[in-house]
Amino acid sequence: MLRSIHTFRLRFSFAVAASPALRLHVHVAAMSTAAKFTYNTVRPYDAPHWAKALKNVPTSYVELCMRPTPIHRWSVPGVPTGFQLSVKRDDMTGSTLSGNKVRKLEFLLSEAVEQGCDSVITCGSYQSNHCRATAIAARQLGMDSHLFLRLPGEIDASALGCSGNLLLDRLCRSRLVLVPSEPYLGGVVYGKQMRGLKRRMEDYAEKLRSEGHKPYLIPVGGSNTVGSWGYIEEFREMVEQGVLEHFDDLVMATGSGGTLTGVTVGNYLTGSKVKVHGVCVCDTAEYFYDHVDHHLEELGVASTNDRGQPIRARDLVDIFDGYKGKGYGLSTDEELAQLLDAVGETGVSLDPVYTLKALRGLLAEMAGNPGRLAGSRVLFIHTGGIFGLYDGGIDELLKKNPSTNQVFKYSDIIADA
């Protein structure tokens, strides 16, 4: 079982008293001297008892994540009457190394270290949270990172900036390999055959091997069978926090499918009655159902539904589609205005690519299709992405909005004596 290195562990509990307010109880966790300094080290992994019969169970993980992440009530504007919304703060899994990708990297990079790799190769958009987290974690573990970054339009290396996630990529001395905006597995896009990032990464890995290196390849988003264990383990954390007793629905953004897969598997194997929902921020619901189905098979989740048929993703998870807006990584002024309202009212930061669109989808379903949710007590899993706010894309709106442009000279407010 994963153990926090923190002396004080915050555990989430609900009062049985009349007040519905959530309370955080502080528990002092005794630590042995040997367990104090375990961050960035590979440790044996003991899977939850309900997951031990799965295939491809990891034998180790590398401790990168600050856990458990807290849960609290979230009074976002627009929550319909009758619903109670809370948030699990996986944006607080670390500082620069934060967000949902860290949990996946604990298992992916453990495998890389165990294999004696000296570098990692992965891919994403040019402001990829996953690539940034991989760059930081790899550097902490003494490995180089090679990041395949998709750029829209013509590729101009000289125009690539240093803002947002790119700043941290550069600080970690990552090699940034600019590639066309194409699917991970390739295929025909707008009538043109694309090679795909996976093949490009494999060719690049061969080049590194010919130069004497030993690279480890991580798929887009870290979303393979190994990475899915990050959120199978996170589900154990939620069980220990009392989530199964106090919530009816779990909702999260879905961009590469790994987080959704891990939560879905954990929810099913524990026999939980909670309903799991993903909100597409790219691709389609069909794509993500297929993704989850593939990993159910890879993990050996073999069972049958009430019709005597093999369990499929559609039996286990509900995916909201239609909330991508203009497309992946693209935002409208209306969407960004809602981001300002949510952050301004609650102090919980959202990113425009993932968590904002997931929240919009959730609020729309609550209002227009409430029967799609299992109950009224909803937990939103915040997957992070704060550095996406630092790319300058929201600057002009902040300056135009009176609530976010409260900038004054002292002398204009209080006259000097």
N, C-alpha and C positions, 0 to 999 in steps of 0.2 A: 504493500500500500504506500502511496506517496505521502510524505510527511513534510509539513512546512518547517522551514528553518527559523521561523519567527518564534520568539519566546511567548508573545501574546497572540492568541488566535481568536479572530472574531467569528463567532458562530451565529447563524441567523435563527431566530426563534420568534414565535408569535405568542403574544399574551393570550391567555384563556379568559382574561377579565373582559368586562364589558367594552372597554375602549378598543377600537380596531387598530390603534396605532401600532406600528412595528417597533420592536425593541431589539437592540443589539446587546447580547450578553458577552462579556469578555471572560474567556476561560484561560487560565494559566496552564500552558503545556510544558511539562517537565521535559528537559532535553539532557541526554547524556553528553559528556564532553566530546565523544567521537562523532556525534551527529551535528555539531554546531557549524562546521564549515563544509557544507555539501554542495553549495551553489557551483554551477559549471562543472560538476563531476558526474561521471557515469555511475549509476547505481542499479542494483538488481530491481527488477519490476515484478510485483506480485499483483496479478489481475484481480478485479473484483470476483467474488465467488460465483456470481451469476454469469460471468463472462469466461470462466476458465475452460469451458468446453468448446470455445470457438477455435477456428483454425488460425494459424499465423499469429499466435499470441506473442508479443514482444518479451524478451528476457531482460531487457534493460531500458533505462531512460536516462537522459541527462537533465539535471534540475536547472530549469531556466525561468520557471513561472512563479510569480508571487501568488500564493493561494492560502486559504480560499478567498475568492473575490466576493465582495459584499453584495447583498440584495437589499433593496429598499423600495418604498412606495415612490411612484413617479407620477407627479401631477401634471402631465403634459396637456396643453390646451387642445381641446377637441375630443377628449375621451367621452363617449356618450354616457348619459346617466344610466346607472345600473352596473357599470363595469368598474373594476378596480385594477389598475395597471401598476405593476412593479417592474423593476429592472435588475438584472444580474450584470454586474459591472466587469465584464471581461475586457473592457477598455483599461482596467486597472491591473492587468497581469504583470506590468512592469512600467518603466518610464519610456526610454527610447525603444526598449524591447517590450512592446505592449500589443494588446489585441489578441484575437483568437488564434492567430498563426503561431504564437509562442507555444501553445499546448501541442500542436502538431509537431513542431520542430523538436520538442523534447524527445520524441521517438525517432524521427527521421535522422536527426544529427547524432543520436546515440548509435544508430546503425552505421553512420558514416565514420564515427570515431572507432567503433569496434572493427570496422573493415580496414582501418589504417589509412583512410583517405586524407589527402592534404588540401583538398579544395572541394567546393560545391558549385553546381551549375543549376540555375533555376530560371523562371521566366514570369513575366507579367506585364501589365501596362507600365508606361514610363513613370507613373506615380504609384507604383504597386506597393501596398502595405506588406504583402508577403515577401517581396524582394528585399525591402528595407529590414524586416525582421530577420530574414535569412542572413543578410550581410552582417548585421550586428552580432547575432548569435554565432555565426561562423568565425568572425574575428575574435570573439571572446574565447573560442575553443582553439584558436591558433590556425584556422583554415582560411584560405583565400576564397573569395566569392566571385563568380562570373554570372552577371545578371543579363538575361536576354529581355530587353525592354521594347515593347511594341509601340511604334509611333504612327499616328494617323498621317496620311498624306506622304509627301516627299521626306526622305530621311536626310536630315541636316545635322551632323554631329556637333557643329559649332554653335548651333542654336539651342542645344540642350542646356537648361539652366541648372541652378543650384538650390532651388526652393523645395519646400515640402519634403517628401521622402527622399528625393534626389540628394538633398544636402547630407543626410545621414549615409546614403549609399557612398557618396564621395569621401566622407570622413573616414569610412571603413576601408578605403582604398579598393573598392570593388572595381572590377573591370566591367564596364557597361557596354554591352553589345547591342547595337540598335538594329531592329528587324522590322519587317512590314507588319502591319496589323492584320494578322491571320489566325485562324483557329489553331488550337494546340495540336490537334491530330491532322490538320490539313484538310484538303477537299476542295470542291469547286465553290468559289465565292464570286458572285456577280459574273458568272460565266468564265472565270479564270481559275485554272488549277493552281492551288497553293501547296507548297511543300509541307507546311506545318511546323510549329515550334519544336515539337518533340523530335522530329527528324533532324532539324538544324542543331539542336542541343546534342544529339547523339553523334553527329559528324564532328562537332566542336570537341566533344569529349575524346574522340579518337585522336584528334590533333594534340590535345593535352597529354594523352597517354604516350604518343610518339615522342614527346618532349621529356618524358620521364615522370610525369605527374600521375596521381591517382585520384581522379575526380569522382564525386558522388552526385548523381542526377536526382533532382527533386522536381516533380511535376508541377504544373500551374496550381497555385494556391496550396501546395503541399497536400493535395487531396487525393491520396491513394490509400491503399489498405493500411499501410503503416501509419500514415498521418491520421487516419480516422480514430486510432486509439487515443489520441489526445482528447477527443470529446466523448469517447466511451469512459475514459477516466474522469472527465469533467462531470459526467452524469453521476458517477459515484459521489463526487463532491456535492452535487445538488441533493442527492438522497440524504447525505449526512446533514445538510442544511434544512431538511424538512420540506423540500419543495413538493414532494409527491402528496403530502397531506394538506398543503395550503394553497395549491394552484390547480386550475382546471386545464390550462392551455400554456404551451411554450411556443414562442414565436421568435424567429431570427432571420436575418438577411441571408440569402443564398447566392453566392457568386461563383464558387467552384465545386461546392457540394460536400466537402469534407466535414464541416461542422454539422451540417444537417444529417449526414450519414451516422456520425458517432452518436449524436443525441437520439436519433431514431432507434438505433440498435440498443442503446442503453435503456430507453423507455420500454421497448418490447421485451427485452430479456428480464427486466425486473417485474414484469407483469403490471406495470403502472397503468392507471386509468386516465392519466393525463394525455391530452391530444397535442401532437407535435405539428407545427406549421412552419413552412419556409416561405419567404417572399423573394421571388426572382428579381435580381437586379441586372441580369443578362440572360441570354439564351431563352429557353422556354421551360414550362413545367414538365413537358414530356422529356426533355433532355435530362432534367434532374431526377425524375422518376427512374429513368434508365440508369443513371449514375448510381443511385442508391441500390437498385436491383443488382447491378454488377458487384457491388461491394458486399451485399448480403450473401451472394454466392461465394465470393472470395473469403469471407469470414466464416462461412459454413453455418449461416443462420438457416437451418433446415427445419421447417415446420409446416403445418397446413392451416388454412383458414377454416371458417365454419362451413364452407362448401366442399371441404376435403381437397382443396387445391393448394399447391405450394404457396407459401406466404410471399407476397409481392410488395413493393414499395407503396403502392396505392392502398394497401391494407393498413399501413403503419404510419403514413405521414400525409398531410394535406398541403399542397403547394399553391400559394397565391400567385397568379400571373396577371399581367396587365398594368404593372406599376413601375415599369422601366422608364416611363416618360419618353424623352427624346432618344434614349439609348444609354448604353453603359458609359459611365463617366461623364455624361452630359446632363446639365441642369438648366431648368427654367428659372426665371425670376420668382415665379410663384412658389416653386419648391424651396428656393433659398430663403424666401421670406418666412416660410414655415419653419425652416431651420433656426432662423433668428428668434422666432417666437418661442420655440421649444427650449432652446438654450437660455434665452433671456428669462424665461419663467422658472426654470428648474435648475440651472447651473450644470446640467449634464450635457457635455458636448456631443454633437453628432457630426458625422462626415457626410458630404453630399452624395457620395458614390454608393454606399452600402446602408448605413443605419438610417439615414433620412428616408430613403425610398422604402425601406422595410417598415418604418414607422408609419409612413403615409399609407402603405398598403394595409397595415393592421387597422388603422383608424377608419379607413374606408370600409373594410369588411365589418368592423364593429357597428358602424352606422347603417350600412346598406344591406348587410347579410349577417345579422347577429347569430342566426341559427347555425352558421358554419363553425362557430366556436362551441366548445363543449360546455362552457360555463361562463361565469362572470369574473373569475379571478385569473388574470392573465399575467404571465411573466415574459418579458422581452429580454432576450439574451443580447446584450450590447457587445458587438464584435470588434469595437475599436475603430481605428482609422483616423485618429485626430490629426496626424501630420498632413493628411489630404486637405485640411483647412488652410495650410500654410503655403499653398501654391499661388496665391494672389487672386484666385478666381472669384472670391467673394468681397474683395476690397472695395470696389465701387459701390456695391449695395450697402456696405457698412457705413460708408461716408454719406450716402443719400438718406438713410433711415434715421429719423430724429432720435430714436431710442438708442441707437448704437453710434451716434456721432455727437455725444455730449462732451465736447472739447472746448474749454474756455480758458482764457488768460485770467490769472488770479486778480489782476488789477481791474478787469472788467466786472468782477463780482464784488470785490471789497476794495474800496478806495483806500489807498495808502494815506496814513495820517500825515 
